[in-house]
């Protein structure tokens, strides 16, 4: 803002006139601390601290700042808070459910009784814990990184990197599943009796992905409005479906047990799909920095989304399993045929269109959250820095969205929707287990962290008992998974470890270090800082400082560890003395 005077700071301090200058991350204001912990009186900061312009130019000419030797200041502002509580509720509902579509294969594998029973049990041991965890951590750490920031604070930067890699792979599979789900709801007159060819399926799915990307790039407010509208469009026909089919509900059909001879891998696939339909509350945390008054709206939005999701699943299933009793025929999109039996062809056609709308609503919300995960990894310095750049006027992660879409479009060639879901859900469960551990660990590491909402359990044993059921469920899902899923899990973990080691070796070889700092706002976290011989320079500075002439020696030679900051000359904050505060 205004005319900026460059000022070289060694080790984030100005060793001149026995004063230290620090630039707080959010405020951009100067903090001035005297050697005797006193504030100068009678003169402003600029009057006391500004050296002559000639001295500044001489100092810069002796120690030129360049991208290789200095870290540029991050002057970007935090994203604008545009999302309301209602928009957050519908975005979360779209990420978690979007509608009862996609749960049909679970009925084929487990039967009506076990499916309905698990729909009542899983929310108590998984979904509710995930929703409450999201509410606590999003209000305590309202940053765009979401669960990446939670993991960094609770388990360290290495764990955040590893789980971030897992979630990127999982999100690419997940995003690719929704165009395939849309195809399952299109009538045979559009896709033919045998379905679309592989090339036609890829072309259709890619066009859907690019349409969702266009909405995401327009802004988070557009994502919230679109999700709200599409979710209402999905809920309306199912309300009519339940009202028309209510007299057809049969208690005998509801107690049908699973078919005999179901394989372990089939149970694993069915459980993956069921959990997939009741998960992803934590994705709402990536919007925490863009929500108006998150401390008040997050908990109601999470609980409201959970209640809406349970109603959207259970009520249509009560009608569906009573009308269509040949459960071996239940596949993706089977609700369309059931609706035609219940209300006629008009209701079937309505649900057919609604199915495609539901899949697009989920895709729109999931894509917006996954792109923000890439932004957080870029801010941590473990992903290309270009992915962390936001649009200058809309504050949207355009580049991260484009990369996610391009990677997901390649997975459309897999073709099988259930395969994609099983692979995605296994990685998601492992990463979510790490989030629960981070929640419990943060209670010990940062007990004084301000938590506007707090899960009502103890910090020592109560919080671990709270996260124990989700951790056991994650282990159960991995244990009953098929060989293909286990190979994917092992390959992803191995590749992430190798990638992390290669990234660290590259940093050391080129003299870089991650400049991520715990506790800073997300816009100042991350990036790479060229350090060169920083450690040797710091040691030399310590020795010369002990001899009493460290300032003059430091000014007489170039120091690769220096960082270049800018000081706003006409800032109103700098024009008045800052109140006294203890030196750090």
C-alpha positions as CSV (number, residue, x, y, z in Angstrom):
1,X,0.0,0.0,0.0
2,X,1.6,3.2,-1.1
3,X,5.3,3.9,-1.3
4,X,7.3,0.9,0.1
5,X,10.8,1.2,1.4
6,X,12.8,-2.0,1.1
7,X,14.5,-3.1,4.3
8,X,16.8,-6.1,4.7
9,X,16.2,-8.1,7.8
10,X,18.6,-10.7,9.0
11,X,17.0,-13.5,10.9
12,X,13.7,-11.6,10.9
13,X,15.4,-8.8,13.0
14,X,16.9,-5.4,12.3
15,X,20.0,-5.1,14.4
16,X,20.2,-1.4,14.1
17,X,19.9,1.2,16.9
18,X,19.3,-1.7,19.3
19,X,15.8,-2.2,18.0
20,X,14.0,-5.2,16.5
21,X,11.3,-5.0,13.8
22,X,8.9,-7.8,13.3
23,X,6.0,-8.1,10.8
24,X,3.0,-10.0,12.2
25,X,1.5,-12.2,9.6
26,X,-2.1,-10.9,9.4
27,X,-1.9,-7.3,10.5
28,X,1.0,-6.2,8.5
29,X,1.9,-3.8,11.3
30,X,5.3,-3.2,12.9
31,X,6.2,-4.2,16.3
32,X,9.0,-2.3,18.0
33,X,10.8,-3.6,21.0
34,X,13.7,-1.8,22.7
35,X,16.7,-3.5,24.2
36,X,15.4,-2.7,27.7
37,X,11.8,-3.7,26.7
38,X,10.7,0.0,26.5
39,X,8.8,1.8,23.8
40,X,10.3,5.1,22.5
41,X,8.1,8.1,23.3
42,X,7.5,11.3,21.5
43,X,8.3,10.1,18.0
44,X,6.6,7.6,15.7
45,X,8.1,4.4,14.5
46,X,9.0,5.9,11.1
47,X,10.8,8.9,12.7
48,X,13.0,6.7,14.9
49,X,13.5,3.7,12.6
50,X,13.9,5.0,9.1
51,X,17.6,5.3,8.0
52,X,18.7,7.7,5.3
53,X,17.8,6.6,1.8
54,X,21.5,6.6,0.8
55,X,22.2,4.0,3.6
56,X,19.4,1.8,2.4
57,X,20.6,1.8,-1.2
58,X,24.2,1.0,-0.1
59,X,22.9,-1.9,2.0
60,X,20.9,-3.3,-0.9
61,X,23.8,-2.9,-3.3
62,X,26.0,-4.9,-1.0
63,X,23.4,-7.7,-0.4
64,X,21.1,-7.8,-3.4
65,X,17.8,-9.7,-2.8
66,X,16.9,-12.2,-5.4
67,X,14.4,-15.1,-5.6
68,X,17.3,-17.4,-5.0
69,X,18.5,-15.8,-1.8
70,X,15.5,-14.1,-0.3
71,X,11.9,-14.9,0.5
72,X,9.4,-12.5,-0.9
73,X,6.6,-11.4,1.4
74,X,3.2,-12.9,1.1
75,X,0.9,-10.0,0.7
76,X,-2.2,-11.9,-0.3
77,X,-5.2,-11.4,1.9
78,X,-7.3,-14.3,3.3
79,X,-10.2,-15.5,1.1
80,X,-13.4,-13.5,1.4
81,X,-16.0,-14.9,3.7
82,X,-18.9,-15.4,1.4
83,X,-20.6,-18.6,2.4
84,X,-23.7,-18.5,4.7
85,X,-24.7,-21.3,7.1
86,X,-27.4,-22.5,4.7
87,X,-25.0,-22.7,1.8
88,X,-22.5,-24.6,4.0
89,X,-25.3,-27.1,5.0
90,X,-26.2,-27.9,1.4
91,X,-22.5,-28.1,0.3
92,X,-21.9,-30.6,3.1
93,X,-25.1,-32.5,2.3
94,X,-24.0,-32.7,-1.3
95,X,-20.5,-34.0,-0.3
96,X,-22.0,-36.6,2.1
97,X,-25.2,-37.7,0.3
98,X,-26.8,-35.6,-2.4
99,X,-29.7,-38.1,-2.5
100,X,-30.3,-41.8,-2.1
101,X,-28.7,-42.6,-5.4
102,X,-25.8,-44.9,-5.2
103,X,-26.9,-47.0,-2.3
104,X,-28.7,-49.7,-4.5
105,X,-25.7,-52.1,-4.7
106,X,-25.6,-52.3,-0.9
107,X,-29.1,-53.8,-0.9
108,X,-28.0,-56.4,-3.5
109,X,-25.1,-57.5,-1.3
110,X,-26.5,-57.2,2.2
111,X,-30.2,-57.3,1.8
112,X,-32.8,-54.8,3.2
113,X,-32.5,-55.7,6.9
114,X,-28.7,-55.4,7.2
115,X,-28.7,-52.3,5.0
116,X,-31.3,-50.5,7.1
117,X,-29.6,-51.6,10.3
118,X,-26.2,-50.3,9.2
119,X,-27.9,-47.0,8.1
120,X,-28.9,-46.6,11.8
121,X,-25.7,-47.9,13.4
122,X,-22.9,-46.3,11.2
123,X,-24.0,-42.7,11.9
124,X,-23.6,-43.4,15.6
125,X,-20.0,-44.9,15.3
126,X,-18.7,-42.9,12.3
127,X,-20.8,-40.1,10.7
128,X,-21.6,-38.3,14.0
129,X,-18.0,-38.4,15.2
130,X,-16.8,-37.1,11.9
131,X,-19.3,-34.3,11.9
132,X,-18.4,-33.3,15.5
133,X,-14.7,-33.5,14.7
134,X,-15.2,-31.2,11.7
135,X,-17.1,-28.7,13.8
136,X,-14.5,-28.5,16.5
137,X,-11.4,-28.3,14.3
138,X,-12.9,-26.0,11.7
139,X,-13.9,-23.5,14.3
140,X,-10.6,-23.7,16.1
141,X,-8.5,-23.6,12.9
142,X,-10.6,-21.8,10.3
143,X,-8.2,-22.1,7.4
144,X,-8.6,-23.1,3.8
145,X,-6.3,-26.2,4.3
146,X,-8.9,-27.9,6.3
147,X,-7.8,-31.4,7.5
148,X,-4.3,-30.8,6.1
149,X,-3.8,-28.0,8.7
150,X,-5.4,-30.2,11.4
151,X,-2.9,-33.0,10.7
152,X,0.0,-30.6,10.6
153,X,-0.9,-29.2,14.0
154,X,-1.8,-32.5,15.5
155,X,0.6,-35.0,14.0
156,X,3.3,-32.9,12.4
157,X,4.2,-31.8,8.9
158,X,5.3,-35.3,7.8
159,X,1.9,-36.8,8.6
160,X,0.2,-33.9,6.8
161,X,2.2,-34.6,3.7
162,X,1.6,-38.3,3.7
163,X,-2.1,-38.1,4.3
164,X,-2.3,-35.2,1.8
165,X,-0.9,-37.5,-0.8
166,X,-3.4,-40.2,0.0
167,X,-6.3,-37.8,-0.2
168,X,-5.1,-36.4,-3.5
169,X,-5.1,-40.0,-5.0
170,X,-8.5,-40.7,-3.3
171,X,-10.0,-37.5,-4.5
172,X,-9.0,-38.1,-8.1
173,X,-10.7,-41.5,-8.0
174,X,-13.7,-40.0,-6.2
175,X,-14.2,-37.2,-8.7
176,X,-14.0,-39.7,-11.6
177,X,-16.9,-41.7,-10.1
178,X,-19.6,-39.1,-10.5
179,X,-19.7,-38.9,-14.3
180,X,-19.9,-42.7,-14.3
181,X,-22.8,-42.5,-11.9
182,X,-24.6,-40.0,-14.1
183,X,-24.4,-42.4,-17.0
184,X,-26.1,-45.1,-14.9
185,X,-29.2,-42.9,-14.6
186,X,-29.6,-41.9,-18.2
187,X,-32.4,-43.8,-20.0
188,X,-31.6,-46.6,-22.5
189,X,-32.8,-44.4,-25.3
190,X,-29.8,-42.1,-24.7
191,X,-27.0,-44.7,-23.9
192,X,-28.4,-47.7,-25.8
193,X,-29.2,-51.2,-24.4
194,X,-25.5,-52.1,-24.1
195,X,-24.4,-48.7,-22.8
196,X,-21.9,-46.3,-24.3
197,X,-18.6,-47.3,-25.7
198,X,-15.4,-46.6,-23.8
199,X,-14.6,-43.5,-26.0
200,X,-18.1,-42.1,-25.7
201,X,-18.1,-42.7,-21.9
202,X,-14.8,-40.8,-21.7
203,X,-16.0,-37.9,-23.8
204,X,-19.3,-37.6,-21.8
205,X,-17.5,-37.7,-18.5
206,X,-14.8,-35.2,-19.5
207,X,-17.4,-32.7,-20.6
208,X,-19.2,-33.1,-17.3
209,X,-16.0,-32.5,-15.4
210,X,-15.2,-29.4,-17.3
211,X,-18.7,-28.0,-16.7
212,X,-18.3,-28.5,-12.9
213,X,-14.8,-26.9,-13.1
214,X,-16.3,-23.9,-14.8
215,X,-18.7,-23.4,-11.9
216,X,-16.0,-23.8,-9.3
217,X,-13.7,-21.3,-11.0
218,X,-16.5,-18.7,-10.9
219,X,-16.4,-18.5,-7.1
220,X,-17.3,-20.2,-3.9
221,X,-20.6,-18.3,-3.7
222,X,-21.6,-19.8,-7.0
223,X,-20.7,-23.3,-5.7
224,X,-22.9,-22.7,-2.6
225,X,-25.9,-21.4,-4.6
226,X,-25.6,-24.2,-7.2
227,X,-25.4,-26.9,-4.5
228,X,-28.4,-25.5,-2.7
229,X,-30.5,-25.4,-5.8
230,X,-29.5,-28.8,-7.1
231,X,-30.1,-30.5,-3.7
232,X,-33.6,-29.0,-3.5
233,X,-34.2,-30.3,-7.0
234,X,-33.1,-33.8,-5.8
235,X,-35.1,-33.9,-2.6
236,X,-38.4,-32.8,-4.2
237,X,-39.1,-35.9,-6.4
238,X,-38.1,-38.3,-3.7
239,X,-40.5,-36.6,-1.3
240,X,-43.2,-37.4,-3.9
241,X,-41.9,-40.9,-4.3
242,X,-42.1,-41.6,-0.6
243,X,-45.6,-40.1,-0.3
244,X,-47.0,-42.1,-3.2
245,X,-45.3,-45.4,-2.1
246,X,-46.0,-45.1,1.7
247,X,-49.0,-47.5,1.6
248,X,-46.8,-50.1,-0.1
249,X,-44.3,-50.5,2.8
250,X,-44.1,-54.2,3.9
251,X,-42.7,-55.3,7.2
252,X,-41.8,-58.7,5.8
253,X,-39.7,-57.2,3.1
254,X,-37.8,-55.0,5.6
255,X,-36.6,-58.1,7.5
256,X,-35.1,-59.9,4.5
257,X,-31.6,-61.2,5.4
258,X,-28.6,-61.1,3.0
259,X,-28.4,-63.7,0.3
260,X,-26.4,-66.9,1.0
261,X,-23.0,-67.3,-0.4
262,X,-21.9,-63.7,-0.4
263,X,-18.1,-63.4,-0.7
264,X,-15.9,-61.5,1.7
265,X,-14.8,-59.1,-1.1
266,X,-18.5,-58.4,-1.9
267,X,-19.1,-57.5,1.7
268,X,-16.1,-55.2,1.6
269,X,-17.4,-53.6,-1.6
270,X,-20.9,-53.1,0.0
271,X,-19.5,-51.6,3.2
272,X,-17.3,-49.3,1.1
273,X,-20.3,-48.0,-0.8
274,X,-22.3,-47.6,2.4
275,X,-19.6,-45.7,4.1
276,X,-19.1,-43.6,1.0
277,X,-22.7,-42.6,1.3
278,X,-22.2,-41.5,4.9
279,X,-18.8,-39.8,4.8
280,X,-17.0,-36.6,3.7
281,X,-18.1,-34.3,6.5
282,X,-14.4,-33.3,6.9
283,X,-14.4,-31.8,3.4
284,X,-16.5,-28.9,4.8
285,X,-13.4,-27.9,6.8
286,X,-11.7,-26.7,3.6
287,X,-14.3,-23.9,3.4
288,X,-13.7,-22.7,7.0
289,X,-11.9,-19.6,5.9
290,X,-14.6,-18.7,3.5
291,X,-17.6,-19.0,5.8
292,X,-19.3,-16.1,7.5
293,X,-19.0,-16.4,11.3
294,X,-17.8,-20.1,11.2
295,X,-17.9,-20.3,15.0
296,X,-21.7,-20.1,15.0
297,X,-22.8,-21.9,11.8
298,X,-20.5,-24.9,11.6
299,X,-22.0,-27.2,14.2
300,X,-25.7,-26.6,13.1
301,X,-24.6,-27.1,9.4
302,X,-22.9,-30.4,10.2
303,X,-25.8,-31.8,12.3
304,X,-28.4,-30.6,9.8
305,X,-26.5,-32.2,6.9
306,X,-26.3,-35.5,8.8
307,X,-30.1,-35.5,9.6
308,X,-31.0,-34.6,6.0
309,X,-28.7,-37.4,4.7
310,X,-30.3,-40.1,6.9
311,X,-33.8,-39.1,6.0
312,X,-32.8,-39.1,2.3
313,X,-31.5,-42.6,2.5
314,X,-33.9,-44.4,4.9
315,X,-37.3,-43.1,3.7
316,X,-37.0,-44.0,0.0
317,X,-35.4,-47.4,0.9
318,X,-38.5,-48.3,3.0
319,X,-40.6,-48.0,-0.1
320,X,-38.1,-49.4,-2.6
321,X,-37.3,-52.7,-0.8
322,X,-41.1,-53.3,-0.3
323,X,-42.0,-52.8,-4.0
324,X,-39.0,-54.3,-5.8
325,X,-38.3,-57.6,-3.9
326,X,-35.8,-59.1,-6.5
327,X,-32.8,-57.7,-4.7
328,X,-30.3,-59.4,-7.1
329,X,-31.4,-56.9,-9.7
330,X,-30.5,-53.8,-7.6
331,X,-27.8,-51.9,-9.4
332,X,-26.9,-48.2,-9.8
333,X,-29.9,-46.3,-11.1
334,X,-32.4,-49.0,-10.0
335,X,-34.5,-46.3,-8.2
336,X,-35.7,-45.1,-11.6
337,X,-37.3,-48.5,-12.3
338,X,-38.8,-48.6,-8.8
339,X,-40.3,-45.1,-9.2
340,X,-41.9,-46.2,-12.5
341,X,-43.6,-49.1,-10.6
342,X,-44.7,-46.9,-7.8
343,X,-46.0,-43.8,-9.6
344,X,-45.9,-44.6,-13.3
345,X,-43.6,-43.6,-16.1
346,X,-43.7,-39.9,-15.3
347,X,-42.2,-40.5,-11.9
348,X,-39.6,-42.8,-13.3
349,X,-38.6,-40.2,-15.9
350,X,-38.5,-37.5,-13.2
351,X,-36.1,-39.6,-11.0
352,X,-34.0,-40.4,-14.1
353,X,-33.3,-36.7,-14.6
354,X,-32.9,-36.3,-10.9
355,X,-30.2,-38.9,-10.7
356,X,-28.1,-37.1,-13.2
357,X,-28.7,-33.8,-11.3
358,X,-27.7,-35.5,-8.0
359,X,-24.5,-36.8,-9.4
360,X,-23.6,-33.4,-10.7
361,X,-24.4,-31.7,-7.4
362,X,-22.1,-34.0,-5.6
363,X,-19.4,-33.6,-8.2
364,X,-19.7,-29.8,-8.0
365,X,-19.1,-29.8,-4.2
366,X,-16.5,-32.5,-4.1
367,X,-14.4,-30.8,-6.8
368,X,-14.4,-27.5,-4.9
369,X,-13.2,-29.1,-1.7
370,X,-10.5,-31.4,-3.3
371,X,-9.0,-28.4,-5.2
372,X,-8.5,-26.6,-1.8
373,X,-6.6,-29.7,-0.5
374,X,-4.1,-29.2,-3.3
375,X,-3.9,-25.5,-2.4
376,X,-3.0,-26.5,1.2
377,X,-0.3,-28.9,0.1
378,X,1.2,-26.2,-2.1
379,X,1.2,-23.8,0.8
380,X,3.0,-26.4,2.8
381,X,5.7,-26.6,0.1
382,X,5.1,-30.2,-0.8
383,X,3.2,-29.6,-4.0
384,X,4.1,-27.3,-6.9
385,X,3.7,-23.7,-5.8
386,X,1.7,-22.9,-8.9
387,X,-1.2,-25.0,-7.5
388,X,-1.5,-22.7,-4.5
389,X,-2.2,-19.6,-6.6
390,X,-5.8,-18.3,-6.3
391,X,-7.6,-16.2,-8.8
392,X,-6.9,-12.5,-8.2
393,X,-10.5,-11.4,-8.0
394,X,-12.6,-14.5,-7.2
395,X,-10.2,-16.2,-4.7
396,X,-10.7,-19.6,-6.4
397,X,-8.0,-22.3,-6.9
398,X,-8.3,-22.3,-10.7
399,X,-5.0,-24.2,-11.3
400,X,-5.7,-26.9,-8.7
401,X,-9.2,-27.4,-10.1
402,X,-7.8,-27.9,-13.6
403,X,-5.2,-30.4,-12.4
404,X,-7.9,-32.4,-10.5
405,X,-10.1,-32.5,-13.6
406,X,-7.4,-33.6,-16.0
407,X,-6.3,-36.4,-13.7
408,X,-9.9,-37.6,-13.1
409,X,-10.7,-37.6,-16.7
410,X,-8.0,-40.2,-17.3
411,X,-9.6,-42.5,-14.7
412,X,-12.9,-42.5,-16.6
413,X,-11.3,-45.2,-18.7
414,X,-11.7,-47.6,-15.8
415,X,-15.3,-47.8,-16.6
416,X,-16.7,-49.7,-13.5
417,X,-18.3,-47.3,-10.9
418,X,-18.1,-49.8,-8.0
419,X,-14.4,-50.4,-8.6
420,X,-13.7,-46.7,-8.5
421,X,-15.7,-46.2,-5.3
422,X,-14.0,-49.1,-3.5
423,X,-10.5,-47.9,-4.3
424,X,-11.4,-44.3,-3.3
425,X,-13.1,-45.2,-0.1
426,X,-10.2,-47.4,1.2
427,X,-7.7,-44.5,1.0
428,X,-10.3,-42.1,2.4
429,X,-10.8,-44.3,5.5
430,X,-7.1,-44.4,6.3
431,X,-6.7,-40.7,6.0
432,X,-9.8,-40.0,8.1
433,X,-8.4,-42.3,10.8
434,X,-5.3,-40.1,10.9
435,X,-7.6,-37.1,11.3
436,X,-9.3,-38.6,14.4
437,X,-5.9,-39.3,15.9
438,X,-4.9,-35.7,15.2
439,X,-8.1,-34.5,17.0
440,X,-7.2,-36.5,20.1
441,X,-3.6,-35.5,20.0
442,X,-4.4,-31.8,19.7
443,X,-6.2,-32.0,23.0
444,X,-2.9,-32.9,24.6
445,X,-0.5,-30.8,22.5
446,X,-2.6,-27.6,22.5
447,X,-5.0,-27.6,25.5
448,X,-5.2,-23.8,25.5
449,X,-6.2,-23.6,21.8
450,X,-9.4,-21.5,21.6
451,X,-12.2,-23.9,20.6
452,X,-15.5,-22.1,20.0
453,X,-17.1,-25.5,19.8
454,X,-15.7,-28.5,21.8
455,X,-16.7,-32.1,21.7
456,X,-18.1,-32.7,25.2
457,X,-15.6,-35.4,26.3
458,X,-12.5,-35.4,28.5
459,X,-9.1,-34.4,27.1
460,X,-7.3,-37.5,28.4
461,X,-9.4,-40.7,28.1
462,X,-12.7,-39.4,26.9
463,X,-11.4,-38.1,23.6
464,X,-9.7,-41.4,22.8
465,X,-12.9,-43.4,23.6
466,X,-14.7,-40.9,21.3
467,X,-12.4,-41.7,18.3
468,X,-12.1,-45.5,19.0
469,X,-15.2,-46.7,17.1
470,X,-14.2,-44.9,13.9
471,X,-10.7,-46.3,14.1
472,X,-12.0,-49.8,14.6
473,X,-14.4,-49.3,11.6
474,X,-11.4,-48.2,9.4
475,X,-9.6,-51.4,10.4
476,X,-12.6,-53.5,9.6
477,X,-13.0,-52.0,6.2
478,X,-9.3,-52.6,5.3
479,X,-9.5,-56.2,6.7
480,X,-12.4,-57.3,4.5
481,X,-11.2,-55.5,1.4
482,X,-10.3,-57.4,-1.8
483,X,-6.8,-58.0,-3.1
484,X,-7.1,-55.2,-5.6
485,X,-7.9,-52.7,-2.9
486,X,-5.1,-53.8,-0.7
487,X,-2.7,-53.5,-3.6
488,X,-3.8,-50.0,-4.2
489,X,-3.4,-49.1,-0.5
490,X,0.0,-50.5,-0.3
491,X,1.1,-49.0,-3.6
492,X,-0.2,-45.5,-2.6
493,X,1.6,-45.6,0.8
494,X,4.8,-46.8,-0.7
495,X,4.8,-44.3,-3.5
496,X,4.0,-41.4,-1.1
497,X,6.9,-42.4,1.1
498,X,9.2,-42.6,-1.9
499,X,7.9,-39.3,-3.2
500,X,8.4,-37.6,0.1
501,X,12.0,-38.9,0.3
502,X,12.7,-37.7,-3.2
503,X,11.3,-34.3,-2.5
504,X,13.4,-33.9,0.6
505,X,16.5,-35.0,-1.3
506,X,15.8,-32.5,-4.0
507,X,15.4,-29.7,-1.4
508,X,18.7,-30.6,0.3
509,X,20.6,-30.9,-3.0
510,X,19.4,-27.5,-4.2
511,X,19.7,-25.7,-0.9
512,X,16.0,-25.2,-0.2
513,X,14.0,-25.7,2.9
514,X,10.3,-25.5,3.6
515,X,9.3,-22.2,5.0
516,X,6.0,-23.5,6.5
517,X,5.5,-22.3,10.0
518,X,3.1,-23.8,12.4
519,X,0.4,-21.4,13.7
520,X,0.7,-18.9,10.8
521,X,-2.3,-18.0,8.6
522,X,-2.6,-20.3,5.6
523,X,-1.7,-17.5,3.2
524,X,1.8,-17.2,4.8
525,X,2.4,-21.0,5.2
526,X,4.5,-22.8,2.7
527,X,6.7,-22.1,-0.2
528,X,10.4,-22.8,-0.5
529,X,13.2,-20.6,0.9
530,X,16.7,-20.8,-0.6
531,X,19.0,-21.0,2.4
532,X,22.4,-21.7,0.9
533,X,24.9,-21.4,3.8
534,X,22.3,-20.1,6.2
535,X,23.5,-22.2,9.1
536,X,27.1,-21.1,8.8
537,X,26.0,-17.5,8.4
538,X,24.0,-17.7,11.5
539,X,26.9,-19.1,13.4
540,X,29.2,-16.4,12.2
541,X,26.7,-13.8,13.1
542,X,26.4,-15.2,16.6
543,X,30.2,-15.0,17.1
544,X,30.5,-11.5,15.8
545,X,27.5,-10.4,17.8
546,X,29.2,-11.7,21.0
547,X,32.3,-9.6,20.3
548,X,30.2,-6.4,20.2
549,X,30.5,-5.4,16.6
550,X,28.1,-7.8,14.9
551,X,26.0,-5.1,13.3
552,X,28.8,-3.5,11.4
553,X,30.2,-6.8,10.3
554,X,26.8,-8.0,9.1
555,X,26.3,-4.9,7.0
556,X,29.7,-5.3,5.4
557,X,29.1,-8.6,3.7
558,X,26.3,-10.3,1.7
559,X,24.3,-12.8,3.7
560,X,22.3,-15.4,1.9
561,X,20.0,-16.0,4.9
562,X,18.6,-12.5,4.7
563,X,14.9,-12.0,3.8
564,X,13.5,-9.0,2.0
565,X,10.4,-7.4,3.4
566,X,8.6,-4.2,2.6
567,X,7.4,-1.5,5.0
568,X,4.4,0.5,4.0
569,X,5.4,4.2,4.5
570,X,1.9,5.7,4.4
571,X,0.2,3.0,6.4
572,X,-2.0,4.5,9.2
573,X,-1.0,1.6,11.4
574,X,2.6,2.7,11.2
575,X,1.9,6.4,11.7
576,X,1.1,5.9,15.4
577,X,3.1,4.4,18.2
578,X,2.2,0.8,19.1
579,X,1.3,0.1,22.7
580,X,3.9,-1.5,25.0
581,X,4.1,-5.3,24.9
582,X,6.7,-7.7,26.3
583,X,9.5,-8.8,24.1
584,X,9.4,-12.3,22.8
